[in-house]
Amino acid sequence: MFPLQGAQMLQVLEKSLIKSLPASLKVYGTVFHINHGNPFKLKALVDKWPDFNTVVIRPQEQDMTDDLDHYTNTYQVYTKDPQEAQESLGSPEVINWKQHFQIQSSQSSLNEVIQNLAATKSYQVKHSENFLYMGSQTAKKLAPSLLDAKKLSLHDGKPKAINQDMFQLSSLDVTQATFVNKFWYFGGNERSQRFIERCIRSFLSFCLLGPEGTLVSWTLMDQTGEMRVAGTLPEYRSQGLVSYVIYKQALAMDKLGFPVYSHVDKSNKAMQRMSHTLHHIPMPCNWNQWHCTPL
Ligand SMILES: CC(C)(COP(=O)(O)OP(=O)(O)OC[C@H]1O[C@@H](n2cnc3c(N)ncnc32)[C@H](O)[C@@H]1OP(=O)(O)O)[C@@H](O)C(=O)NCCC(=O)NCCS
């Protein structure tokens, strides 16, 4: 595989990925933000050009200095042919098979390929497969056939009103990363905290501050442009706070022309209800993450 050089090729790639939505969503979102400032300094590799079969997005080698930091050492993959992608993903020039890393994709069909590669490379894999949602305005713009097929609303759903006297809408500050990290299902360690800090510094975030000015509910964006790491303090739950924060974040992203999407754990009923209330569209494909660790 080889890196795409120059703004023009990357714009062609972004446009081309739209044709493969929603299977390409995770890679599309990442390429969109590469083309809008590239704050995570990522690069896009393709196996052929312009008729690529596989795209892999990854950090620059010089940014992958910690072999144990799978949050930084993350690859996003989209392929038109998973079997053919196996050779590309096995190459040490594409994926550094000496490190701990993650692969993310909206294609569950990559599971077999990744499990095969992991077996030959002596890696252990933890696969998370969650529901994937797209904001209704994003779906309307990029994948209208999804709305037609499901006869879904073209309008955003609104959250119920919150107590405006008690809570103040704000954006996250990097010093709040410690707190956010404690509640993140995939986090809770020093490396995940550094990742959250970088996301807060690089992208939009929204939060609600409580009566004492402390953080009570929040959401942020990761390098793939996905809304992630949302949470509400236990004593403030079931008051519609996360629904409100995510609604505000999605509105702001729509206004900037950013794609809006997110994933929800299959067992997380609260976030599924919230997605339904806000008219986020369930995708026919899932969100996947493979956390790969050398044995
Ligand atoms: C999931 C979480 C963010 C919800 O926050 P919240 O502020 O309580 O959410 P809301 O009050 O906006 O509720 C959203 C919907 O879920 C429902 N709900 C809230 N808690 C629920 C629960 N434990 N079980 C089922 N439904 C629940 C609400 O009634 C609401 O539905 P409705 O609008 O139809 O009434 C919060 O429980 C949390 O921080 N959990 C741990 C971290 C997490 O799972 N984060 C999300 C994934 S990264």
Ligand as a Chemical Component Dictionary entry (heavy atoms), coordinates in Angstrom:
data_LIG
# 
_chem_comp.id                   LIG 
_chem_comp.type                 NON-POLYMER 
_chem_comp.pdbx_formal_charge   0 
_chem_comp.three_letter_code    LIG 
# 
loop_
_chem_comp_atom.comp_id 
_chem_comp_atom.atom_id 
_chem_comp_atom.alt_atom_id 
_chem_comp_atom.type_symbol 
_chem_comp_atom.charge 
_chem_comp_atom.model_Cartn_x 
_chem_comp_atom.model_Cartn_y 
_chem_comp_atom.model_Cartn_z 
_chem_comp_atom.pdbx_ordinal 
LIG C1  C1  C 0 -25.738 6.351  29.511 1  
LIG C2  C2  C 0 -25.728 7.692  30.238 2  
LIG C3  C3  C 0 -24.748 8.609  29.511 3  
LIG C4  C4  C 0 -27.145 8.291  30.202 4  
LIG O1  O1  O 0 -27.099 9.621  30.692 5  
LIG P1  P1  P 0 -28.403 10.396 31.213 6  
LIG O2  O2  O 0 -28.055 11.830 31.321 7  
LIG O3  O3  O 0 -28.958 9.698  32.378 8  
LIG O4  O4  O 0 -29.360 10.162 29.953 9  
LIG P2  P2  P 0 -30.795 10.863 29.701 10 
LIG O5  O5  O 0 -31.368 11.307 30.996 11 
LIG O6  O6  O 0 -30.622 11.849 28.623 12 
LIG O7  O7  O 0 -31.648 9.625  29.216 13 
LIG C5  C5  C 0 -31.674 9.148  27.903 14 
LIG C6  C6  C 0 -32.802 8.116  27.807 15 
LIG O8  O8  O 0 -32.422 6.919  28.497 16 
LIG C7  C7  C 0 -33.352 6.604  29.515 17 
LIG N1  N1  N 0 -32.578 6.041  30.616 18 
LIG C8  C8  C 0 -31.758 6.698  31.469 19 
LIG N2  N2  N 0 -31.155 5.794  32.277 20 
LIG C9  C9  C 0 -31.588 4.574  31.881 21 
LIG C10 C10 C 0 -31.324 3.245  32.311 22 
LIG N3  N3  N 0 -30.453 3.006  33.301 23 
LIG N4  N4  N 0 -31.935 2.227  31.682 24 
LIG C11 C11 C 0 -32.785 2.434  30.652 25 
LIG N5  N5  N 0 -33.088 3.696  30.197 26 
LIG C12 C12 C 0 -32.493 4.732  30.814 27 
LIG C13 C13 C 0 -34.038 7.913  29.852 28 
LIG O9  O9  O 0 -35.311 7.708  30.418 29 
LIG C14 C14 C 0 -34.097 8.557  28.481 30 
LIG O10 O10 O 0 -35.134 7.987  27.720 31 
LIG P3  P3  P 0 -36.468 8.829  27.375 32 
LIG O11 O11 O 0 -35.982 10.134 26.779 33 
LIG O12 O12 O 0 -37.176 7.956  26.425 34 
LIG O13 O13 O 0 -37.138 9.017  28.704 35 
LIG C15 C15 C 0 -25.311 7.532  31.736 36 
LIG O14 O14 O 0 -26.096 6.523  32.316 37 
LIG C16 C16 C 0 -23.840 7.155  31.896 38 
LIG O15 O15 O 0 -22.981 8.045  32.018 39 
LIG N6  N6  N 0 -23.509 5.857  31.895 40 
LIG C17 C17 C 0 -22.146 5.396  31.975 41 
LIG C18 C18 C 0 -21.285 5.765  30.762 42 
LIG C19 C19 C 0 -21.934 5.410  29.440 43 
LIG O16 O16 O 0 -22.561 4.366  29.272 44 
LIG N7  N7  N 0 -21.747 6.304  28.455 45 
LIG C20 C20 C 0 -22.302 6.181  27.119 46 
LIG C21 C21 C 0 -21.469 5.435  26.154 47 
LIG S1  S1  S 0 -19.839 6.023  25.898 48 
# 
loop_
_chem_comp_bond.comp_id 
_chem_comp_bond.atom_id_1 
_chem_comp_bond.atom_id_2 
_chem_comp_bond.value_order 
_chem_comp_bond.pdbx_ordinal 
LIG C1  C2  SING 1  
LIG C2  C3  SING 2  
LIG C2  C4  SING 3  
LIG C2  C15 SING 4  
LIG C4  O1  SING 5  
LIG O1  P1  SING 6  
LIG P1  O2  DOUB 7  
LIG P1  O3  SING 8  
LIG P1  O4  SING 9  
LIG O4  P2  SING 10 
LIG P2  O5  DOUB 11 
LIG P2  O6  SING 12 
LIG P2  O7  SING 13 
LIG O7  C5  SING 14 
LIG C5  C6  SING 15 
LIG C6  O8  SING 16 
LIG C6  C14 SING 17 
LIG O8  C7  SING 18 
LIG C7  N1  SING 19 
LIG C7  C13 SING 20 
LIG N1  C8  SING 21 
LIG N1  C12 SING 22 
LIG C8  N2  DOUB 23 
LIG N2  C9  SING 24 
LIG C9  C10 SING 25 
LIG C9  C12 DOUB 26 
LIG C10 N3  SING 27 
LIG C10 N4  DOUB 28 
LIG N4  C11 SING 29 
LIG C11 N5  DOUB 30 
LIG N5  C12 SING 31 
LIG C13 O9  SING 32 
LIG C13 C14 SING 33 
LIG C14 O10 SING 34 
LIG O10 P3  SING 35 
LIG P3  O11 DOUB 36 
LIG P3  O12 SING 37 
LIG P3  O13 SING 38 
LIG C15 O14 SING 39 
LIG C15 C16 SING 40 
LIG C16 O15 DOUB 41 
LIG C16 N6  SING 42 
LIG N6  C17 SING 43 
LIG C17 C18 SING 44 
LIG C18 C19 SING 45 
LIG C19 O16 DOUB 46 
LIG C19 N7  SING 47 
LIG N7  C20 SING 48 
LIG C20 C21 SING 49 
LIG C21 S1  SING 50 
# 
